[in-house]
Amino acid sequence: MLNVHGVDGYRQVPLSGFFLGPGKTVLKSGDIVTSIQFPAPPAKSAGKYIKLGRNTKSDLAIVG
């Protein structure tokens, strides 16, 4: 679920309905996504963080 704040106030948008096509979303002029809510993971599940950096010597990540 995405929490969106815009000129009309706050609203929640399901991620499945957020993207309309290439480069198109349901966001209106003045809207901004303020947070993303994920469902709780199943019991005994594990997570992993992967960092993609420009090189191994720098701490500057391209994406995480």
Buried (B, 14 or more C-beta within 10 A) or exposed (E): BBBBBBEEEEEEBEEEEBEEEEEEBBBEEEBEEEEEEEEEEEEEEEEEEEEEEEEEEEEEEEEE
